[in-house]
Amino acid sequence: MQLTAERRARIRQRLEPILKACNPELEFIAVFVDSSRENLGVVAQLDEQPLLLKFGWVDFISIPDKLLREQVTAQLNKKLRRD
């Protein structure tokens, strides 16, 4: 599914500050919705490492910012954990 430019911009405006709060070096790259309209994918990058964050599309639309921040933080912590 293609998102309109306006929708992509609104998603970016909502997520970019959360990403920057987690790590100021994180760069928002792209956002997309799968063809079934069930999942929202966000591509971010830290240095040379791309990161894919996944959200339920319907959940993303209705989730309060506080819970979204917690989800983003949890996903980033899991992906950036260096064992």
N, CA, C and O atoms as a printed pandas DataFrame, in Angstrom:
     atom_number atom_name residue_name chain_id  residue_number  x_coord  y_coord  z_coord
0              1         N          MET        A               1    0.845   -1.184    0.000
1              2        CA          MET        A               1    0.000    0.000    0.000
2              3         C          MET        A               1    0.887    1.244    0.000
3              4         O          MET        A               1    1.866    1.323    0.742
4              5         N          GLN        A               2    0.541    2.178   -0.814
5              6        CA          GLN        A               2    1.274    3.438   -0.862
6              7         C          GLN        A               2    0.647    4.422    0.117
7              8         O          GLN        A               2   -0.571    4.592    0.153
8              9         N          LEU        A               3    1.479    5.053    0.892
9             10        CA          LEU        A               3    1.019    6.116    1.773
10            11         C          LEU        A               3    1.125    7.438    1.031
11            12         O          LEU        A               3    2.047    7.640    0.241
12            13         N          THR        A               4    0.195    8.323    1.282
13            14        CA          THR        A               4    0.290    9.640    0.665
14            15         C          THR        A               4    1.468   10.390    1.285
15            16         O          THR        A               4    1.923   10.055    2.378
16            17         N          ALA        A               5    1.942   11.381    0.591
17            18        CA          ALA        A               5    3.050   12.189    1.106
18            19         C          ALA        A               5    2.657   12.848    2.428
19            20         O          ALA        A               5    3.476   12.969    3.339
20            21         N          GLU        A               6    1.404   13.269    2.521
21            22        CA          GLU        A               6    0.923   13.903    3.754
22            23         C          GLU        A               6    0.943   12.916    4.922
23            24         O          GLU        A               6    1.369   13.263    6.024
24            25         N          ARG        A               7    0.485   11.693    4.683
25            26        CA          ARG        A               7    0.461   10.669    5.733
26            27         C          ARG        A               7    1.887   10.316    6.174
27            28         O          ARG        A               7    2.160   10.196    7.368
28            29         N          ARG        A               8    2.792   10.152    5.201
29            30        CA          ARG        A               8    4.204    9.864    5.539
30            31         C          ARG        A               8    4.790   10.992    6.375
31            32         O          ARG        A               8    5.521   10.745    7.334
32            33         N          ALA        A               9    4.470   12.223    6.014
33            34        CA          ALA        A               9    4.995   13.374    6.764
34            35         C          ALA        A               9    4.456   13.388    8.193
35            36         O          ALA        A               9    5.196   13.689    9.130
36            37         N          ARG        A              10    3.179   13.067    8.367
37            38        CA          ARG        A              10    2.612   13.050    9.721
38            39         C          ARG        A              10    3.221   11.938   10.578
39            40         O          ARG        A              10    3.477   12.129   11.766
40            41         N          ILE        A              11    3.446   10.786    9.969
41            42        CA          ILE        A              11    4.087    9.687   10.703
42            43         C          ILE        A              11    5.508   10.096   11.086
43            44         O          ILE        A              11    5.951    9.863   12.210
44            45         N          ARG        A              12    6.206   10.702   10.148
45            46        CA          ARG        A              12    7.578   11.157   10.432
46            47         C          ARG        A              12    7.585   12.194   11.557
47            48         O          ARG        A              12    8.430   12.132   12.450
48            49         N          GLN        A              13    6.651   13.144   11.519
49            50        CA          GLN        A              13    6.580   14.176   12.560
50            51         C          GLN        A              13    6.320   13.574   13.929
51            52         O          GLN        A              13    6.769   14.108   14.943
52            53         N          ARG        A              14    5.602   12.475   13.959
53            54        CA          ARG        A              14    5.300   11.829   15.225
54            55         C          ARG        A              14    6.476   10.983   15.723
55            56         O          ARG        A              14    6.771   10.972   16.919
56            57         N          LEU        A              15    7.142   10.282   14.815
57            58        CA          LEU        A              15    8.184    9.342   15.228
58            59         C          LEU        A              15    9.581    9.952   15.358
59            60         O          LEU        A              15   10.356    9.544   16.223
60            61         N          GLU        A              16    9.900   10.909   14.520
61            62        CA          GLU        A              16   11.262   11.447   14.516
62            63         C          GLU        A              16   11.691   11.992   15.885
63            64         O          GLU        A              16   12.812   11.712   16.309
64            65         N          PRO        A              17   10.854   12.754   16.590
65            66        CA          PRO        A              17   11.274   13.228   17.913
66            67         C          PRO        A              17   11.504   12.085   18.913
67            68         O          PRO        A              17   12.378   12.171   19.775
68            69         N          ILE        A              18   10.718   11.028   18.787
69            70        CA          ILE        A              18   10.892    9.869   19.667
70            71         C          ILE        A              18   12.226    9.184   19.366
71            72         O          ILE        A              18   12.961    8.810   20.281
72            73         N          LEU        A              19   12.528    9.026   18.090
73            74        CA          LEU        A              19   13.810    8.417   17.699
74            75         C          LEU        A              19   14.975    9.261   18.203
75            76         O          LEU        A              19   15.937    8.729   18.759
76            77         N          LYS        A              20   14.890   10.569   18.011
77            78        CA          LYS        A              20   15.972   11.466   18.439
78            79         C          LYS        A              20   16.131   11.458   19.960
79            80         O          LYS        A              20   17.246   11.582   20.466
80            81         N          ALA        A              21   15.025   11.312   20.690
81            82        CA          ALA        A              21   15.101   11.253   22.150
82            83         C          ALA        A              21   15.804    9.978   22.599
83            84         O          ALA        A              21   16.511    9.977   23.607
84            85         N          CYS        A              22   15.607    8.893   21.851
85            86        CA          CYS        A              22   16.276    7.631   22.180
86            87         C          CYS        A              22   17.768    7.705   21.875
87            88         O          CYS        A              22   18.601    7.231   22.647
88            89         N          ASN        A              23   18.085    8.306   20.739
89            90        CA          ASN        A              23   19.483    8.452   20.330
90            91         C          ASN        A              23   19.534    9.570   19.288
91            92         O          ASN        A              23   18.977    9.420   18.200
92            93         N          PRO        A              24   20.187   10.679   19.599
93            94        CA          PRO        A              24   20.219   11.817   18.665
94            95         C          PRO        A              24   20.842   11.496   17.306
95            96         O          PRO        A              24   20.648   12.239   16.344
96            97         N          GLU        A              25   21.578   10.407   17.224
97            98        CA          GLU        A              25   22.218   10.047   15.958
98            99         C          GLU        A              25   21.334    9.178   15.064
99           100         O          GLU        A              25   21.699    8.894   13.923
100          101         N          LEU        A              26   20.178    8.755   15.572
101          102        CA          LEU        A              26   19.259    7.964   14.758
102          103         C          LEU        A              26   18.673    8.835   13.659
103          104         O          LEU        A              26   18.263    9.971   13.896
104          105         N          GLU        A              27   18.642    8.289   12.468
105          106        CA          GLU        A              27   18.103    9.018   11.324
106          107         C          GLU        A              27   16.868    8.300   10.797
107          108         O          GLU        A              27   16.918    7.102   10.520
108          109         N          PHE        A              28   15.775    9.014   10.658
109          110        CA          PHE        A              28   14.539    8.480   10.072
110          111         C          PHE        A              28   14.763    8.385    8.567
111          112         O          PHE        A              28   15.126    9.372    7.929
112          113         N          ILE        A              29   14.546    7.188    7.993
113          114        CA          ILE        A              29   14.791    6.997    6.566
114          115         C          ILE        A              29   13.499    6.890    5.759
115          116         O          ILE        A              29   13.310    7.632    4.795
116          117         N          ALA        A              30   12.606    5.971    6.146
117          118        CA          ALA        A              30   11.392    5.741    5.355
118          119         C          ALA        A              30   10.305    5.102    6.209
119          120         O          ALA        A              30   10.557    4.592    7.300
120          121         N          VAL        A              31    9.095    5.146    5.679
121          122        CA          VAL        A              31    7.945    4.505    6.319
122          123         C          VAL        A              31    7.105    3.860    5.223
123          124         O          VAL        A              31    6.972    4.400    4.125
124          125         N          PHE        A              32    6.542    2.699    5.537
125          126        CA          PHE        A              32    5.692    2.018    4.576
126          127         C          PHE        A              32    4.677    1.143    5.298
127          128         O          PHE        A              32    4.865    0.792    6.463
128          129         N          VAL        A              33    3.603    0.796    4.602
129          130        CA          VAL        A              33    2.579   -0.111    5.104
130          131         C          VAL        A              33    2.556   -1.311    4.168
131          132         O          VAL        A              33    2.629   -1.155    2.949
132          133         N          ASP        A              34    2.455   -2.520    4.745
133          134        CA          ASP        A              34    2.422   -3.704    3.895
134          135         C          ASP        A              34    1.120   -3.782    3.100
135          136         O          ASP        A              34    0.165   -3.057    3.380
136          137         N          SER        A              35    1.095   -4.659    2.118
137          138        CA          SER        A              35   -0.049   -4.735    1.212
138          139         C          SER        A              35   -1.342   -5.161    1.909
139          140         O          SER        A              35   -2.430   -4.859    1.420
140          141         N          SER        A              36   -1.240   -5.850    3.029
141          142        CA          SER        A              36   -2.438   -6.266    3.758
142          143         C          SER        A              36   -2.957   -5.168    4.680
143          144         O          SER        A              36   -4.010   -5.320    5.299
144          145         N          ARG        A              37   -2.236   -4.085    4.770
145          146        CA          ARG        A              37   -2.580   -2.941    5.635
146          147         C          ARG        A              37   -2.624   -3.322    7.116
147          148         O          ARG        A              37   -3.360   -2.726    7.902
148          149         N          GLU        A              38   -1.830   -4.316    7.475
149          150        CA          GLU        A              38   -1.784   -4.747    8.869
150          151         C          GLU        A              38   -0.578   -4.196    9.614
151          152         O          GLU        A              38   -0.639   -3.971   10.823
152          153         N          ASN        A              39    0.513   -3.978    8.897
153          154        CA          ASN        A              39    1.764   -3.586    9.543
154          155         C          ASN        A              39    2.334   -2.311    8.958
155          156         O          ASN        A              39    2.274   -2.065    7.754
156          157         N          LEU        A              40    2.884   -1.517    9.844
157          158        CA          LEU        A              40    3.590   -0.297    9.468
158          159         C          LEU        A              40    5.065   -0.545    9.729
159          160         O          LEU        A              40    5.441   -0.967   10.822
160          161         N          GLY        A              41    5.886   -0.290    8.753
161          162        CA          GLY        A              41    7.324   -0.444    8.913
162          163         C          GLY        A              41    8.000    0.912    8.857
163          164         O          GLY        A              41    7.657    1.761    8.035
164          165         N          VAL        A              42    8.963    1.102    9.741
165          166        CA          VAL        A              42    9.737    2.332    9.765
166          167         C          VAL        A              42   11.205    1.953    9.666
167          168         O          VAL        A              42   11.699    1.139   10.447
168          169         N          VAL        A              43   11.894    2.542    8.711
169          170        CA          VAL        A              43   13.315    2.296    8.549
170          171         C          VAL        A              43   14.058    3.485    9.139
171          172         O          VAL        A              43   13.819    4.636    8.774
172          173         N          ALA        A              44   14.953    3.181   10.049
173          174        CA          ALA        A              44   15.823    4.196   10.651
174          175         C          ALA        A              44   17.248    3.717   10.458
175          176         O          ALA        A              44   17.477    2.571   10.071
176          177         N          GLN        A              45   18.197    4.585   10.726
177          178        CA          GLN        A              45   19.587    4.195   10.574
178          179         C          GLN        A              45   20.415    4.842   11.667
179          180         O          GLN        A              45   20.226    6.009   12.012
180          181         N          LEU        A              46   21.335    4.058   12.200
181          182        CA          LEU        A              46   22.296    4.534   13.181
182          183         C          LEU        A              46   23.671    4.218   12.629
183          184         O          LEU        A              46   24.045    3.052   12.508
184          185         N          ASP        A              47   24.418    5.246   12.297
185          186        CA          ASP        A              47   25.695    5.079   11.611
186          187         C          ASP        A              47   25.455    4.282   10.327
187          188         O          ASP        A              47   24.716    4.736    9.454
188          189         N          GLU        A              48   26.059    3.117   10.199
189          190        CA          GLU        A              48   25.891    2.291    9.006
190          191         C          GLU        A              48   24.867    1.177    9.216
191          192         O          GLU        A              48   24.661    0.357    8.321
192          193         N          GLN        A              49   24.228    1.136   10.374
193          194        CA          GLN        A              49   23.302    0.051   10.703
194          195         C          GLN        A              49   21.850    0.444   10.450
195          196         O          GLN        A              49   21.313    1.305   11.147
196          197         N          PRO        A              50   21.203   -0.183    9.449
197          198        CA          PRO        A              50   19.773    0.074    9.242
198          199         C          PRO        A              50   18.961   -0.665   10.301
199          200         O          PRO        A              50   19.342   -1.746   10.748
200          201         N          LEU        A              51   17.851   -0.074   10.691
201          202        CA          LEU        A              51   16.971   -0.662   11.694
202          203         C          LEU        A              51   15.549   -0.627   11.161
203          204         O          LEU        A              51   15.098    0.398   10.649
204          205         N          LEU        A              52   14.842   -1.744   11.279
205          206        CA          LEU        A              52   13.454   -1.802   10.869
206          207         C          LEU        A              52   12.597   -1.936   12.117
207          208         O          LEU        A              52   12.726   -2.899   12.873
208          209         N          LEU        A              53   11.730   -0.972   12.320
209          210        CA          LEU        A              53   10.791   -1.001   13.436
210          211         C          LEU        A              53    9.425   -1.370   12.879
211          212         O          LEU        A              53    9.028   -0.884   11.820
212          213         N          LYS        A              54    8.710   -2.225   13.591
213          214        CA          LYS        A              54    7.433   -2.728   13.099
214          215         C          LYS        A              54    6.325   -2.406   14.097
215          216         O          LYS        A              54    6.483   -2.573   15.307
216          217         N          PHE        A              55    5.209   -1.943   13.559
217          218        CA          PHE        A              55    4.040   -1.603   14.367
218          219         C          PHE        A              55    2.797   -2.132   13.680
219          220         O          PHE        A              55    2.761   -2.235   12.454
220          221         N          GLY        A              56    1.787   -2.466   14.448
221          222        CA          GLY        A              56    0.485   -2.757   13.861
222          223         C          GLY        A              56   -0.089   -1.452   13.331
223          224         O          GLY        A              56   -0.094   -0.450   14.046
224          225         N          TRP        A              57   -0.567   -1.443   12.105
225          226        CA          TRP        A              57   -1.044   -0.208   11.477
226          227         C          TRP        A              57   -2.179    0.412   12.275
227          228         O          TRP        A              57   -2.136    1.604   12.581
228          229         N          VAL        A              58   -3.181   -0.367   12.614
229          230        CA          VAL        A              58   -4.325    0.159   13.367
230          231         C          VAL        A              58   -3.871    0.611   14.751
231          232         O          VAL        A              58   -4.311    1.652   15.239
232          233         N          ASP        A              59   -2.992   -0.167   15.387
233          234        CA          ASP        A              59   -2.475    0.209   16.704
234          235         C          ASP        A              59   -1.719    1.532   16.640
235          236         O          ASP        A              59   -1.871    2.379   17.520
236          237         N          PHE        A              60   -0.911    1.711   15.607
237          238        CA          PHE        A              60   -0.106    2.929   15.472
238          239         C          PHE        A              60   -0.996    4.165   15.388
239          240         O          PHE        A              60   -0.697    5.203   15.978
240          241         N          ILE        A              61   -2.077    4.041   14.657
241          242        CA          ILE        A              61   -2.973    5.179   14.463
242          243         C          ILE        A              61   -3.597    5.622   15.787
243          244         O          ILE        A              61   -3.776    6.816   16.028
244          245         N          SER        A              62   -3.923    4.653   16.640
245          246        CA          SER        A              62   -4.678    4.987   17.847
246          247         C          SER        A              62   -3.859    4.997   19.143
247          248         O          SER        A              62   -4.376    5.391   20.188
248          249         N          ILE        A              63   -2.615    4.580   19.093
249          250        CA          ILE        A              63   -1.816    4.469   20.319
250          251         C          ILE        A              63   -1.421    5.856   20.842
251          252         O          ILE        A              63   -1.024    6.724   20.064
252          253         N          PRO        A              64   -1.530    6.060   22.145
253          254        CA          PRO        A              64   -1.064    7.330   22.727
254          255         C          PRO        A              64    0.461    7.451   22.592
255          256         O          PRO        A              64    1.173    6.448   22.548
256          257         N          ASP        A              65    0.941    8.686   22.529
257          258        CA          ASP        A              65    2.377    8.925   22.347
258          259         C          ASP        A              65    3.234    8.252   23.417
259          260         O          ASP        A              65    4.320    7.755   23.118
260          261         N          LYS        A              66    2.760    8.233   24.648
261          262        CA          LYS        A              66    3.543    7.623   25.721
262          263         C          LYS        A              66    3.789    6.130   25.446
263          264         O          LYS        A              66    4.905    5.640   25.614
264          265         N          LEU        A              67    2.746    5.422   25.027
265          266        CA          LEU        A              67    2.905    3.998   24.722
266          267         C          LEU        A              67    3.735    3.790   23.450
267          268         O          LEU        A              67    4.505    2.833   23.361
268          269         N          LEU        A              68    3.581    4.671   22.486
269          270        CA          LEU        A              68    4.389    4.586   21.273
270          271         C          LEU        A              68    5.860    4.749   21.622
271          272         O          LEU        A              68    6.706    4.014   21.113
272          273         N          ARG        A              69    6.165    5.702   22.482
273          274        CA          ARG        A              69    7.543    5.931   22.925
274          275         C          ARG        A              69    8.112    4.670   23.576
275          276         O          ARG        A              69    9.262    4.303   23.336
276          277         N          GLU        A              70    7.296    4.013   24.403
277          278        CA          GLU        A              70    7.737    2.778   25.061
278          279         C          GLU        A              70    8.001    1.673   24.039
279          280         O          GLU        A              70    8.981    0.939   24.165
280          281         N          GLN        A              71    7.141    1.547   23.033
281          282        CA          GLN        A              71    7.338    0.532   21.995
282          283         C          GLN        A              71    8.593    0.799   21.185
283          284         O          GLN        A              71    9.369   -0.117   20.911
284          285         N          VAL        A              72    8.791    2.044   20.804
285          286        CA          VAL        A              72    9.982    2.405   20.025
286          287         C          VAL        A              72   11.229    2.111   20.843
287          288         O          VAL        A              72   12.173    1.506   20.335
288          289         N          THR        A              73   11.244    2.526   22.091
289          290        CA          THR        A              73   12.399    2.306   22.957
290          291         C          THR        A              73   12.686    0.816   23.113
291          292         O          THR        A              73   13.842    0.401   23.029
292          293         N          ALA        A              74   11.660    0.010   23.338
293          294        CA          ALA        A              74   11.842   -1.435   23.502
294          295         C          ALA        A              74   12.411   -2.064   22.227
295          296         O          ALA        A              74   13.321   -2.890   22.295
296          297         N          GLN        A              75   11.877   -1.677   21.071
297          298        CA          GLN        A              75   12.379   -2.242   19.811
298          299         C          GLN        A              75   13.833   -1.825   19.565
299          300         O          GLN        A              75   14.656   -2.644   19.156
300          301         N          LEU        A              76   14.139   -0.559   19.815
301          302        CA          LEU        A              76   15.512   -0.101   19.597
302          303         C          LEU        A              76   16.485   -0.780   20.553
303          304         O          LEU        A              76   17.577   -1.180   20.150
304          305         N          ASN        A              77   16.094   -0.911   21.813
305          306        CA          ASN        A              77   16.960   -1.574   22.778
306          307         C          ASN        A              77   17.252   -3.006   22.351
307          308         O          ASN        A              77   18.385   -3.472   22.470
308          309         N          LYS        A              78   16.251   -3.696   21.861
309          310        CA          LYS        A              78   16.432   -5.081   21.416
310          311         C          LYS        A              78   17.341   -5.147   20.192
311          312         O          LYS        A              78   18.214   -6.010   20.112
312          313         N          LYS        A              79   17.139   -4.247   19.249
313          314        CA          LYS        A              79   17.915   -4.275   18.005
314          315         C          LYS        A              79   19.346   -3.782   18.196
315          316         O          LYS        A              79   20.252   -4.224   17.491
316          317         N          LEU        A              80   19.552   -2.881   19.133
317          318        CA          LEU        A              80   20.891   -2.312   19.312
318          319         C          LEU        A              80   21.698   -3.010   20.408
319          320         O          LEU        A              80   22.850   -2.655   20.657
320          321         N          ARG        A              81   21.092   -3.997   21.056
321          322        CA          ARG        A              81   21.803   -4.735   22.094
322          323         C          ARG        A              81   23.010   -5.428   21.475
323          324         O          ARG        A              81   22.902   -6.143   20.479
324          325         N          ARG        A              82   24.106   -5.205   22.067
325          326        CA          ARG        A              82   25.353   -5.811   21.573
326          327         C          ARG        A              82   25.812   -6.830   22.603
327          328         O          ARG        A              82   26.321   -6.482   23.668
328          329         N          ASP        A              83   25.618   -8.107   22.256
329          330        CA          ASP        A              83   25.993   -9.172   23.174
330          331         C          ASP        A              83   27.441   -9.587   22.967
331          332         O          ASP        A              83   27.932  -10.479   23.659
